[in-house]
Amino acid sequence: MKQTLRIAAGEWTHLLRTRLAVLTLGLLFTLVAIAAWNSAEQLRAEAAERLHYQQQADEAYRAQPDRHPHRMVHYGHYVFRTPTPLAVIDPGVDAFTGRSIFLEGHRRNTATFSEARETSVLTRFGTVSPAFTLQVLVPLLMILIGFSSVARERERGILLQLLAQGTRGRALLQGKALALAGVAALALLPLVLSALWLGVQTPAESAPLLVLLGGHALYLAFWVGVIVAVSALASQARTALIVLIGLWALLTVLLPRLATDVAVVARPAPNQAEIDIRLQEELRRVGDSHNIEDPGFRSFQQQVLEQYGVASIEELPVNYRGLVSLQGEAESSAVMDRLSAEQHVLQREQAGIVRLFALVSPYIAARHLSMSSAGTDLRNHQQFLDAAEAHRFALIQGLNTLHAQELDFADDSARSRDPLAEQRTRISSEFWATLQQFDFAGAAAAERVRTALPLLLALLAWLVLSALLLRHAAGKVEAL
């Protein structure tokens, strides 16, 4: 143990004397700190902006004058998603999917105004968040710091001297790894400080926060073992650098891209044009709820007449046009929900295939663990879409209920040609003031932890593999 600590201290002394290492250490810490500060500031600014626009949308909706209920159906309303507190560490898919949805009748819209679409192409590689920095950039900087940790001793002939003096190969590599682990800890420090602050502010997030921190610690520990082992196995520092850069590119760039391509080929998804065509075909079978004579509602008309025991729609105690609007929205929403559910299942299957690549890339395991813990993964985004749709359906059907119960059928039928009838079909603006607030909580902390645990185990397996490689390298060193 004393040998290990002495070697680690000597390695740190060397790093602090080396200008490149000092610059890289400073860049590493600064990069992570800036990413943490920038992410927190951006999330704060976006939260204030979303609150402002949500209030503006609510006020604009409630400020509408007396109108026909169906005009309000088409007027629509915006809702915004408030991200989880851990989104400050990993914004996940939110930057690419958007956090606001326009709700309107007869349509199930998706989220819009994503950050990636508003910025440069470089943003699509990954937002500069603490998670992205730790998963992609920090391992690269650790390679620049540690690639020569053992190889330079070999090149200078010091390695044989150390072994001749009784230094064990295992202690030597453990000391080098301990020094590089200090670099990794320095990179994790801003995240740990942010986590402590978040833990105090939101105690309910403590469990997923610990999983997120533990996952990144395992991921960086994997790189510590690999960097030192490759440096020990390489005959020259230059060779170690080339191998490590190639491994970094393979694990963090090529394999994630390959995983995405495999998922798309294994579970091909229709494009938006194909989805729209299929949707319109199925909605055409439902019928046009704006036309009460549409063939799609003939059986519904007969059911209504039998239910109320009358011979014609004019004799109904309610407005038949409103009933058609209620029925049409219910049937069209059922179609849209079914097609959307199919797309969600397909997307989750694709994401599941990508997650399987965590067995060949620790970066994929770390990335998905981070998003799952933070509540910014695909499943949480889909839950947001479903919650917004449930809110939309309740809003539209509430307006359709007013249409059926508050308006006279004769006036409603004549309003396009009779100004007085048109005036009588306007609902008081007091009804718009009853707009319900949209509140999306997202997945519970326990659910996010359960989703992330298999990925945590995958990272633990990668760490074991790294330790075995380090042990093998130690045996090679001792055999010199």
C-alpha angles and dihedrals in degrees: 000000000000090000091051093051093045092052091047091051090049091050091052090049089054092048093051090050094050114085095207092050092048092049091048092048090050091047091048095052093041093049094052093043093049091046090052093047094044093048092049093047093046092049091049092050092046091049091054091046093049091048090051094049093043090053090045092051092047092048092047090051094047092045094062114121126237106307144165106270093237091057087060089050088061094037088069132184139246125234127188132207119232108213123228118265090252091060084087086072099038121011089187117182094345092090089059102036103042131234105237132073131191110223119207141148123282093009137086104205125193129227117289143189096052116185094233092058091051095051140049128300090254090068090064090066087066138308114259096252129143090258094051091046093051095043100045114012103035094057089052092051090046088055090054090051100042108029092096098038094112102009093064090054088054093047093050094046092242093117094067090046091053091050091046089053090058101265109149117229091230092053091047094054092041090054092049090047091048091054092049089046086060088058090051090049089052089053091049094049097088089048091049091050091048089048092052090052092047091047091056093045096044112021091177089069094057097101098050088040091057091048090050092050093044092050093053091045091054091046094053091043088056090055091047091057094044095048094050093043094051090046089053095047096045119090092215135028090235091058091049091052093050093048093047095047089049091049091049091051091048096049100039104031115017102038095047089051091047090049091055092049092048091050092051092049094044094047106024114197127207117247122247093263091055091048092050092049092051091046093051091048092054094043089052088061090053092055138230109293090198088069114060089192093059110130089232091070100045094099090044090054091053091050092051093049091050092046093054095034097235134129100225140024090245089066094055117115088224134051108273092202089060091049090054089050090052093048094043093050091047093051096042091046090052089054093047092046092051094049091044091050089052090053091047092052091048092049092049090050090052090048089049091055090050090050089055087064086070082087090067101029125042088196091065090050092050094045096051093042089053094050093044093050093046093048093238100112130112095270092056091048090052090050088054091052091050093047091050090049091051089051091048093050092050091048095049095043090050089057091045089052089055088049091054100041107031103042130071115238094224093051091045091053094048100040095100092059103026117063092197092052089048090055092050092053093061115107120219114264088234087084092062089059089068091071109143119232115247111233122178116184099177127210117340119251092249091053092050091050092051090051092050099045097082089052090049088055089049090054090048088054090051090051090052089050089050091050091051090051090050090050091050090051090050090054091052091050093050090050092062 
